[in-house]
Structures are given as structure tokens and as C-alpha cells.
Amino acid sequence: MARTPAGTPNDPRGAERFNEARAAQTVAGAKPDLQGGVDAIRETVRVLKPIPGVYRMLDRQGEVLYVGKARSLKARVANYTQVAGLSGRLQRMVSQTRSMEIITTNSEAEALLLEAQLIKRFRPPFNVLLRDDKSFPFILLRADHTFPRIQKHRGARRAKGNYYGPFASAGSVNTTLNALQKLFLLRSCTDSFFNNRDRPCLLYQIKRCSAPCVGRIDAEGYDALVRQAKDFLSGKSGAVQADLERQMADAAKNLDFETAAMLRDRLRAATFIQGSQAINAVGLGDADVFALAAKNGQMSVQSFFIRGGQNWGHRALFPRHTSDVDEAQVLADVMLQFYEEVPPPPTILVDRELPEAELIEAALSELAGRKVRLSIPERGDRRKLMAQAQRNAVEALDRRLAETGTKARLNRELAEFLELDSPPQRIELYDNSHIQGTKAVGAMVVAGPEGFEKGQYRKFNIREAQSNDDFAMMREVMARRFRNFAERQENPAAKPGGHETVLPDLMLIDGGKGQLSSVMRVLEEIGIADEVAVIGIAKGPHHGREGREVFHFPDGREKMLPVNAPLLFHLQNLRDEVHRYVIGAHRAKRSKAITASPLDEIPGIGPARKRALLLHFGTASKVRAAALEDLQRAPGVSATVARKVYDFYHAGG
């Protein structure tokens, strides 16, 4: 047990463990053995010390059941052996535990941060999970160019520059970004586009860029715009507006009405941004607001993002695995997982007392590199803001429950229409896309009781069925999707791994009898044809006029739904999603092929060498036909590289 700072865990199995479907099966527990779990925990307790750290409960297959942190690992883990004092949920967890993994840390705050990281990585079925497939967008003002670029940014913050956010959605950041371009005239183009301009682009003509690419503004003037943008985004919008008003008055006084009109338009952009972000946050600076609502066993956490006293959007979060967990603990767990992706602001407003609030403050302060304070507002504008967040949390939860009820009803109707034993919990949809058999791609889309599970989508680059044969393509997709099941038929003792070992309750195939029979043939060969319901969806004879679909059953029967049936719309929505996904994958593959070069196939030839060869010879075909001496004379191409290229195209001598 090495003493380890709280950092990203380096576990190569982590990516395979994201599996909500298998997690649900784990919670159910196939063979619980309470005494066996207690014995495994006691074996671990024997070697533990009273120091801070993180522990993981593992089942018999090595899957993570639960991640927890402790000030004293020995005392905390020993509590799980006192089963009489545990809740039913924790007793189920102990009954499935067969081993434990321990990581010690330097402090309890580090343990708290590492716990949140491991929960997000392993998605344990007995932890509260913040399930949100969308990352938060930021506005990035880059600092790696003489004329900095302003842009939308998602993902890891590796680029050098100033990040402003988070924004709740791409729509809110795009609206703000457009207004900022009008206000500060900063460029949004890529560096390659910037470097190859010889005249201003359209953005200059519509007054959304100052055209530094062609010298319409010098570096000093552009720097002044960048400083104004930083001030505005940092909450000093009043000073920026006052400066613009002064410049506009001076321009009007000097009869420079064109400049005055331009400054007026910039002031309007500033007013628009502030108007669209108006909220009771005066004097709050940078802060986040969290409020929780609970009803009918479900919870909603509403988050507001305030930066510089301006509202940058809000988002409703719906945590999972919250049964038998205190509401305050759920809110604390959600916040810690939330700040794994987003830097915490100096102030965080919450609507209730959190367990171990001081420890949470210490952990978030360590994460942010400065003081972070939790606060429960009791009066004034902050209390009004919290009331607004609480109201939004309740309304979001009501909408969620209504949607869940509608989806549950549709799922029941779906089971009845397709003659299933029970409503499906996992639906997989399949489709192929190609042009006359070229650049063929297959796709799998997954839907659960609460909607699409985008983290489970999968693309298949079709390699074997290269002719214009949809049936062969579908067979290849099925064979690869259920490959692990075929391997387990040959070796029953093999350990399952990955989402490929989770059987769907229902498979919907985009196509008619031919595609359906191709799928059934593969499933029969693997030996799982009787374990999965498979239905084909094909366009009906009046599809263009009435929007009817024909549903094909493996036994040859066909069914149709009434034109305006809600279930028909639901199934069409499922089918349209797999269409969207597979067509997007096919277009991406086609685009990549268009920009590809035959020189890409030569091992050891990078972009610089490839560029040098193409500039010297003109085309890839001329490179192929060149003699060894000609290749050696190309600028930037060494004798070794020339020999590699020549040998690649003349392997026979």
C-alpha cells in the first residue's frame, strides 16, 4: 500500500467497467453470501492502518461495487463487518464483496478527491452517480498568438489562454460568443485560415471581426480589444461600457459618425449579453448555486453558474443510485463529482447543511488552488437566487417524472405490441450505411428506460463484406457484436468483459425480411437466438404518404401501427437516431478518405516528409514512379527515407 497523492488512477481496466446494464445486474446480486463478504472484509482489516485513504469493494469477478474514503481506513472498513448496523443496501453490497483494494493518501481531503475520481471512472453500482454525458463548454481566449483567437472549447483545458465558464449548454455559449465578437471584434478563425488571408473575410464585412489578418488593426489596437474582453468576462462590464460610451461621445463630437455608429452597435451587443444573463446575482462575483429536490424516490439537483455577477446558464442534474441515501449526502456526492470536470469558484451556495462541509471545503480548495467557501444563503439577493434555484429543481424533477411516466407507458405498450414477456430495459438498434458497398459502416445505438445511452453506442468499420450486400454487412456486424458470446460457448470458464457480454432485451434491425433473417442466422450459430427478441423495421408500401412502418417478426408475421399512434412515433424516433448516428459515421469515414494520400500507407513517413515529396513531385503517382536517385534529390528527403519509399513501391525488386 503505497502512499499516493490524489491523482487520476492508472487502471487499464477502467474503460471496460463503464457498464450501467451490468451494474444493475450486480446490484440485484446473483448469489449473495453475507458471511463470505464479511470474511473477505475482515481479511483486509487485519493489514490496515489508521491512516487516510480510499477503499474499493470488489465482487468475485473483480468488478468495483463501491468506492469509499476514510480518515482512518482500519476503523472505517471494520464498520462493514458489523452487519446488524448496516442498511439493507449496504448489506447487499457486503454480501457480494469478495476482495478489496486500498490506496492510502496524505490527507482526508486528498482521499475525498480521489474517491470522486474513482467513482466517475468505475461507475460503481452502490455509489451515488452523477450521470451526465455532456461536457460543459467554455469560452477560450487563446494566448499562443500575436492576435489571440476567441473560441468555444470543450474537453481538457490544455491550450494556453484564459478559460471562461462553464456555460450550461452549447446554445448559451454560442449566443454569448456571437455577441462578444460584435462587442470586441476579436478573430474566431483558425491559425491556418488567418495566415493565408490576403483580404478580409465576411466577418469583417458584417462587423464581427477587426481583420488583423490583413492589417486593418495593429497589434497594439488589438491588444486593447483583448484587454477589454478580459475585463468584461471577468465581471468588469460596467467599466468597459463606460469606456465605450466615452469613445462614442468623442467620435460624435468630432463628427466621426461612422465610428460613433460602430461603437453604438458594440454597446448594444454589451447590453444584449447583460440582458440575456440577467439574474439576482449583483455583488456575487464568481459562484455556483446548488439546490436539491426529491420526489417519488428520485432526486434533481439544479445548478446555476454565476461568473462576474452574470448568469452563464443552469443545468438540471439527475443522480442515480440514490435510494436509502440521505439527501444532503447525495448533494455532497454530486458536487464532488461535478467539480472533477469544472474548476470550483470561490463561492458555492447550497440549500442545506452538508455532511463534512469543512472537509469538502478543504478538498475543493486544494483542487482549485485557492480558498473555496460553502455557504447557505439566508437573506437578501442570495436568498432570492437560492429560492429560484430550488423552484427550478422542483420543476425539472416534475418534468423528469412526467417524461419517465410517459416512457414507461410507451415501454409497456412496446412490450405488448411486440409480444415481449416484459418491458425491455435495454434496446439495441442496428443499421448500415455505404455508397455502392464502399466506405461501409455499421452502427449500434442503445436505448434504456430513460432514453438513449450514448456512452454505449458503437460503430463497426465493415471489412469483409465489401460488395454491395446489405445482408452480408449485417451478418458481419452481428458476428462482431456477439463475438464474446461465441467465445464463451467454446470456453464457458472464460471471464466476461466489456459491454459485448450484456444481452439486449430487444434488437430492432433497420430493414425487412432479408436483414432480419441474416441477423437470426448469426444468432442461431452463436446459440443465443432464443434469448433475444429481434424485430425488423421496414418502410411500408405507403411510407412517403402516410409514414407507416412494417414490423417483421422472425416467424414471418408482419404488424403495423395506426398512423397517429404515439408508439409509432416512439419507434420512428428510435429508428431515426440509429440513422443519424450511422450516417454521421459514414460521412466521417468518407471525409477522411477524401483527404487521405497513398503516401499515408508508407511506414515511417510523417507529415513533413510527405509534404516534401508532394511539393517536389506534384502527385503521389509521380512519387510511386520515381527512381531511387530522383527520390534522393528531393529537398528534405534523406537517403534512408528515399530508400523506404522506393522499397515500399518496388518490393519485388
N, C-alpha and C positions, 0 to 999 in steps of 0.2 A: 504494500500500500504506500505508494509514493505521495509525498506532499505536492499537490499540483495547484497552480493558480487557476482561477475560474476562466476558462477559455473554451473555444469551440472543440467539442470532443472529437477525437480522431478515431472513429469506429467505422470500418469499411462496410459493416453490415447495416448501418443506419438507414441508407436509402431503401433497402429492401423491406424495412419494417413499417413503412408508412402504409398501413392497410386497415382502413376502418372496418371493412367487412370481417376480416379475420379477428379484429379486436372485439367485435360484437360476439363472435363465437367464443372468444376467450373469456369474456365476462360471464357468458352462460355457464361455462365450465363443464367439460365433458365428464371428467372423473375427479371430482373434488375429494381431497383427503386432508382433513383439518389437522390430524395428528402428524401426518407426513410433512405438512408445511411448517408446523411448529418445530419439529425436529430439525428441519433444514435451517430455520432461523436461529435456533439455539446453537447449532454448529458454527454459525457465523459470529454470534455474540461472543463466543469463547475467545476469539482472537482480536476483538475490537478494543479500542482505547477510548477514553472520554475526551475526544477531540472533535472539532467541527468537520463536517464533510457531507457527502451525498451518497445515498444508497439506492440500489436498483433491485427490485424483486423480479426474479425470472421464473418462468414456468419450465416444465420438463423439456421443452424444445428450445429453450434459450431465449424466448421472446420476452420483452420487457412488459411486466404487468403494472409496475408502479415506480415512480421516481420520487424520492423524498429527501429533505435536507435536515440536518440536526446540529445543534450546538455541541451535544455530546452524543456521538454515534452509538456508544455502548448502551447508554440509558434509553435513547430513542428506539433503537432496534429491539431492545429487550422488551419494550412495551407490547410488541406484536405477539409475544408468547403468552401474554395474559388475555386469552381469547374471550373470557367472560365479560371483560370490559370493552370489547370492540363492537362496533356497529355491524349489522348484517352484511353490509357492503365490504367492510374490511375483513370479516370472517371469510367471505367468498375469496377474497384476494389471497389470504393466508393459506386457504385450502388448496390453491393452485400453485403456490410458491414451492420451488424445489431447489433454488440456489439464489445467491445474492452477489452483487458486485459493489465494491466500495471504492470511493475516491475521497481522499482527505484534502482539505483546503486550509488556507492560512487563517480564515476567519469565517464567522457565520454569515456575514454579508456576501463573501465570495461563494459560499455554499448556496445561498439563495439565488444568486445569478446563474450559477452552474445548473441548479435544479431547473430553472426556467428554460435554459438552453437544451437540456436533455429532454424535457417534456416536449418541446417543439420538434425535436429531432426524432424521437422514438414513438410519439403519439400513444402513450400507454393507456389501456382501457380503464384503469382505475384512477387516473388523474383528471382533473378538470381541464378541458382542452379548448383553447381559443382557435376555432376553425374559421379561417378566412383565407380564401385562395388568392385574394387580390393584394398585391403590394401597394404601398402608399406612394403616390407621385410627389415629387419635389420640383421646385424651380431652381435651376443651377445657373449661376453667373460664373462662367469659367474664368480662370486666372492664368491660363497657359498660352496666351496670345497677346500681341500688342493691342489688338482691338477685341476685347472679350466678347464672347458669344453668350446670349441668354437662351435657355432651352428647358424643355421638360425632361425630367430624369426619373427613372425607376431603378431599383436594384441597389447593388453595393455602391457606396459613395467613395469610389477610388479616384475619380478625376479631381484635379486640383481646382479649387474655386470655393465659392460661397453657396451653401445649400439653404433654401428657404422652404419650410413646410413643417409637417406634412399637410397635403391637401387631401380632402376626403375622397375625391374622385378625379378621373381624367377630365371630365367636363368642367369642373370648377377650376382646375389648374390651366386648362386651355383658355377659358374665358379671361382669367386673370393675366395670362401670358399675352394674349392679344391686346388687352388694354395697356399693359406695360410697354409693349412695342410702340403703341401710339403715343404713350406718355414720354418715353425716354429715347425712342428711335434707335434702339440697340439691335445689332445684327442677330439673326437667328440661323443663318446659313452655315453649312459645314466649312471646314478649313479648305478643302479641295475646291469647293464651289467659289469661295472667297478669293482664292489665289488665281483663279482662271477667268475672272471677270475683266472686261475691257470697257464696259458701260454699265450704268446702274440697272438693277433688275426691277421687277414690277413693284416690289415692296417700297422702293424709294418713291415711285410714282404715286402710290396711294398713301404716302407719308407715314410709313411704319418702319422706316429704316433711314439712317443718315448717310448711307452709301460710303462707308470708309474704304471699301474695296477699290474705289476709283478716285479716292482723294477728295470727295465732296466735303469731308470734315477731317481735320488734322488730329494727331494723336492727343494733343492737349485738350482740344474741344471734346473728343470722345471720352477722355478720362473724366471730364466734368460731368458728362451724362452718366457714366458708370457710378461716380460718387453719389449723384442724386438718386440713382436706382437703389443703391445700398442703403442710403438713408431712409428712403420711402419704405423698403421692405423690412427695415429694422424698427419701424414704428415712428419715424420722424416725418410723417407725411405732412404735418402742418407747416413745418419749415420749408419743405420742398414746394408746397403750394404757394406759400408767401413769396418765395423767390421767383416762381413763375409769374405770379401776379405783378411783381415789381418789374420784371423784364417786359411783360406785355404793356404795362403803363408807359415805360420808357420808349418802347417801339412806337406806340400810338402818338406819344408826344413828339417824336421825331418824324412823324408822318410816314413811318415804315409799316404800312397797313398789312402788307403781305406777311411780314414776320409776326405782327400782332395777331393776325388770324391764325397762324400756325400755333402760337403759344396759347391762344384761346382753345383750340382743339385739344392741345395737350392737357390743359386744365380740366376740360370736360372728361377726358379719359381718367384723370385722377379722381374726379367726383364720382364717376361710374364705379371705379374699384371700391371706393369707400362706401358708396350706396349699396352695392351688391353684398358687401361684407358687414353691413351694419348689424350690431348686436350689443347687448348691455355689457360691454367689456371695457369701459373707459377706465384708464389707470391700471388695468390688469397686466399689461405688458405681455410677456410670453407665458402661456399657461395652457393646460389641458383640463377638461372637465369630464368627470365620470359619474354617471348615475345608473342605478340598477333597478329593474322592475322584475317581479316574479309573479307568475300566474299559471295554474294548472300544471305544475311540475316543470315549467320551462322558465328560462330567465333571459333577459335582454339587458345589455349594457350600452348606454348611449354615451358617445364620446364627442366632445366639441374641441376643436383646435383653434386656439387664440394665439396669434403672433403679432406683436407690436400693437396690441389693443384691437386688432382686426380679426374677424371670423374667417378662417380659412376652410370652413366646411365641417361637417359632422358625419359620423357613421355609426350605425347600429351594429353591435357585435352580439352573436348568439353562441355562448359557450356550450360545450357538450359535457356529458358525464357529470351532471350537477346534482343528481339525486342523492339525498342524505348528506349533502354538503351545506354548511352554513352559508347564508347569502354574503356576509362580509368576507368569508374566506374565498368564495367564488370571485368576488370583485378584486381581491388582492391577487389571486392567481391570474386573472385576466390581465391586470395591469402589468405584472411582471413579464408575461409572455408578449404582451403588446410592445413593451419597450425593448424587446430583443431586436426589433426592426426599426424602431423610431427613437431618435435621441430624446431623452426626457427633458422638458423645460424646467425652469427654476421653480415654478409653482404648479401643483397638481391639486385640483379641487375635487373632493369626493363627497358623497351624500351620507356617509356613515362612518363610524369608528372601524378601523381595520385591525385585524389581529397583527401583533408585532409591527405596529406602524413605525416605530423608531428604527427597527431593523430594515424595513422596506425603504425608509428614507436614506439610511446609510448605504444600502445596496445601489439604489438609483443614483445617489451622489457619486459613488465610485464609478458607476457606468458612465455618467455624464462628465466626470472630471471637475465638478463644481457642486455647490450646495443645492440640493433639491428638497423642497418642503411640501409635505402633505397638509391640507387644510380643509376643514369643514365650514363653509360659509354660513353665517347666522343672521346677517343683516345687510342692508344696502343693496348695491348693484350686483354684488357677488351672489347674494341670496336669490335675487331675481333670475340671475343666469342659471343657478342650480335648479330653480323651480322649472325653468324652461327645459333644461336637460332631463329632469325627471318626467315631465309631461311627454317629451319626445320618446323616452324609453318605454313608457306605458303604451303610447300609440304604436310604436314599432312592434312591440310584443303582441298587441291586439291584431295587427296586420299579419304577423307571422302565424299566429294561431289560426286566423281565418284561412290563410293560404294552406297551412298544414291540414286543416279540416277538409278543404276542397281537394287537395292532392290525395288525402286518404280515401275520400269518397270515389275519386276517379280510379284509384288503385283497386278498390273493391269492384267497381264496375268493369275494370280491365280484366280482373280475375274471372269474373262471371262470363264476360263475352268470349274470352279465350279459353274458358273451361279449365282454369287452374285450380288447384286444391286450396290455395290461399293467396292473398295479395302479394305480388312479388316485391322483395326487398332489394334486389339487385337486377337491373335490366341492362343487357348489353345489346348495342345496335351496331350493325356492320354494313359497310358499303365499300365499293372500289371506285377509283377514278383513273382514267387514262385517255390517250388520244391514239386510236388505232393500235392499241397494245403497247405504246411507248410510254415511258416515264410512269409506269403503273404504280399506284399506291393504294393500299387498303387501310381502313381505319376502324377502330373500335371506340365507341362512345358509351359511357356508363351513367346510368341514372339510378338514384335511390329514392327513398320515400320523401325526401325533402328537396329533390331536384337533381340537377346534373352534378356528378362528381368529377370535376375537371382534372383533378390530380390523378385520376385513374385512366384517362384517355390514353390511347396507344396508336401509333402509326406503324404500318408494315410496308417496307420497300419490297415490292414483289419482284423476285429474282428469277424464279424458274418458269412461271407461266408468262412468257414474253409475247406470245401470239395474241391476237385479238379474241381471247377466250375468257369471258367473264366467269364461266363455271370453274375453269382451272384456277383462275385467280382466287376465287372464293375458297376453293379447296386448300390452296396454299396458305391463305390467311388462317383458316381453321386449324390446319395442321400445326402452325407455329403458335397459335394462341393456346392450344391444349397439348403442346408438346410434353409438358411436365406430367400430365396425366398418363400419357403413353409410356413415359419412362417409369412411372410408379407401377404400371401394370407389369412391367418386366422385373422391377425391383421393389417390392412392396415395403421394404425396410428403409427405402430412401427417405431422407428428411425433406419435407416440403419447404419451399422458399419462394418468395415473390408472389405478386398478385395472380400469377398464372395458375396457382393451385386453388383458387377460390372459384367454385362453380356458380354461374348466374342462376337465378330462378327463372329467367325468361330471356330468350335470344330473339331479337327482331332483325330479320335479314331484308335489306332493301333489294327486292327482286321477286320474281314469280316462282313457278314450279321448278324451273331449271336450277336456279340458285339454291332453293330450299333443298332439293334432292342432293346437290353437291355437298351441302353442309351436313345433311343427315348421313351421307356415306362416310365422311370423315369421322363423325361422332360414333358411328357404329363400329368402325375399325378400331377406335380407341377403347370402346366399351362403355361409353357414357351417354349413349343415345336415349336411354330410358330415364336418365337423371335430370335432364334439362328440357324445358318446354321450348320448342323452336317454331316460330311463325314467320312466314314471308309476307312482305307488304309490297304490292304491285299497283301500278296505276290502273284504274278501272277503265271500261270502254268509253265512259263519258267524263274522263278526268278533267279535260280542259274546260268543259261546260259546267259541270256540277261539283268538281272537287272530290269525287268518290275514289276510295281505295278498296282493293280486294285483298282480303287476308287469307292466305293459303295455309292449310294445315298439313302436317306430314302424311296423313292418311288420304289426302286428295280432296278433302272438303274445302269449300270456299265460303266466306262470310263477308257481308258488307254492313256498314252502319248508316243510319239516316244522315242526310246531308248536313243538318244543323246540330247533330249530336255533340255535346261537349267532349265525350270520349274520343270522337273522331278528331276534333281539333287537338286534343292532347297527344294522340298518336302521330298526327301530322307534325306537331311541334317536335316530338322525339325524332321523327324521320328527317325533318329539316335540319336539326342540329348535326346529325351524322353527315348529311350532305355538305353543310357548311365546313365542317372540320376536314373531311376528306378532300374537298375541292381546294381548300386552302393549302393542304399538304401537297397536293398535285401541282398547284401553281408555284409553290416554293421550289419544288424539285425541278420544274421546267425553267424557272428563272435562273437557278443555279447552273443548269446545263447550258443555257444561252451564254452565260459569262465564262464558262469553263474553256480551257485551252487543252489541246492534246499534249502540250508540254507539262501539264499538271501530273501526268502519269509517270514522268521520269523521276525515279527516286533520287533524292539528294539535290534537286534543283529547286531553289527557293524563288520568291517573287523577284528579287533583284536580278538574278541570272536569267530568269525567264524574260524579264523586260529587256535586258541587254540583247538577248538573242532575237527577239521580235523586232527591236529597233534596227538591228543590223541587217536581218534577212527579210523583214517585212511580213512574212506569214509563217505559220507553223509548218506548212507543207514544204516551204523552201528550207527550213531548218532540217526537216527529215531528209531532204535530197542532198544536203551539203556534204562535201568531202571533209575528212578529218582536218586537213590543212586549213580549209575555209573556216571551220568552227574555231580553230585555234587563233585565227586572226581577228575574231570578233572582239570588240572592246569590252573589257571587264570579264572575259571568259578565260580561265586558266586552262593549261594543258590537261589537267586532271578532269575538269568539268567537261571539256570538249570530248575527251575520251568516253566519259559516262554517257553523253548524249549520243555519240556515234555508235557505241556498243548497244545502246538501247534499241536503236532503229536498224542495226545491222548485226543482230545476234547470230545470224547464220554465217558471218564472216565476210 
